[in-house]
Amino acid sequence: MNEFEYGAEVEITKVTIDSVEGKRLAQESFTEIIDAPKSTSKQAAVSQREITKEELIETLKHTIRDISNNLIAEEGIGSHELGYIYNVLMNHIRVKLLDGKSAGLASETSLIHALNHRGTITHNFKSRPGLIASIVKYRKEIQNGR
């Protein structure tokens, strides 16, 4: 897991649609230009609202829990190992993405950085088949004194 890399991320923060061009299937030569959708005030209010640090922490925790759950399910591991895998992933994220700090002590910038890498985190663990199963297996062997 120490080999996993998390470089700079690119985040698309806003997409504006000027118009939509459509072609009717029944008529080959007719093209229709449709006006762009109007943004609603609710969308504008949500996009302008500041997210608190506590919300970022909770979002990160829920995201890592969901990633952990998906990883153990794909490996055929029972949900009784969810807590352990969650702790392994959170420790990995603390070291790699949160400057060695827990989620509660990490900066908002680090929390956002970690959230932006949720796809990379998933990819890194899925790209090494058997990694999650090995983490669980060798933990049990160490606990049993082997």
Buried (B, 14 or more C-beta within 10 A) or exposed (E): BEEBEBEEEEEEEEEEEEEEEEEEEEEEEEEEEEEEEEEEEEEEEEEEEEEEEEEBBEBBEEBBBEBBBEBBEEBEBEEEBBEBBBEBBBEBBBBBBBEEBEBEEBEEEBBBBBBBBBEBBBEBBBEEEEBBBEBBEEBEEEEEEE
